[in-house]
């Protein structure tokens, strides 16, 4: 059975890193890999990638780009307070599950 996993962050969320080299920094989630439980956050966990010369980039060189971070090392930032918070799920007005901040109890849109 191929069951889709529910994660506490989505693409477009603002998150705070709670462990690792970028501990304490915040950024916007660019993409989420549900199979590997990893996310790419804008401007965080930068790596250097050596690029071979191609027709598009004849010089080649060294590029800096974001690497993925495990989801367990990320915490969602509450849009109202600006603080990192844990999230929960509860039934919304239309019967669908919605995310909410455990710190304030506010529903998080997205």
HELIX and SHEET records of a PDB file:
HELIX    1   1 UNK A   71  UNK A   73  5                                   3    
SHEET    1   A 6 UNK A  68  UNK A  70  0                                        
SHEET    2   A 6 UNK A  38  UNK A  41 -1                                        
SHEET    3   A 6 UNK A  26  UNK A  33 -1                                        
SHEET    4   A 6 UNK A  14  UNK A  17 -1                                        
SHEET    5   A 6 UNK A  74  UNK A  77 -1                                        
SHEET    6   A 6 UNK A  84  UNK A  85 -1                                        
SHEET    1   B 2 UNK A  46  UNK A  51  0                                        
SHEET    2   B 2 UNK A  61  UNK A  66 -1                                        
SHEET    1   C 3 UNK A  87  UNK A  91  0                                        
SHEET    2   C 3 UNK A  97  UNK A 101 -1                                        
SHEET    3   C 3 UNK A 107  UNK A 108 -1                                        
END                                                                             
